[in-house]
């Protein structure tokens, strides 16, 4: 009996599915998005402890511990602002509504931030947990870290 194999490559992971017919493959493929989100979350959790980023001077925290951007360079996009807000959230992440509130408290008018979150998910910058929190992926954390370094250089000059 012939075997059908499907391989899906995603960053550091490769998921391989095997079945004997198309119906089995279809059933297996339905669970792939959840599996990929779990893989992303595991990779992200492992990378969270690798490097601490100094965000002093760029953001402050409100009484609840939520981040508020202090320094905004005119070239910072809505996506970059979201990255910066998610950076200190770590593996706890932030819900979409919380991101909107923190953007507003930071003085950023970003009515289209939910669309930016969708774009960022598609680009592999953030992932959304089953409970609705957004987390930076490894790629997103690297991008946010580089942005912090850039902003710190601008602030110090």
Secondary structure, 3 states (H helix, E strand, C coil): CCCEEEEEEECCEEEEEEECCHHHHHHHHHCHHHHHHHHHHHHHHHHHCCCCCCCCCCEEECCCCCEEECCCCCCCCHHHHHHHHHHCCCCCCEEHHHHHHHHHHCCCCCCCHHHHHHHHHHCCCEEECCCCEEEECHHHHHHHHHHHHHHHHHHHC
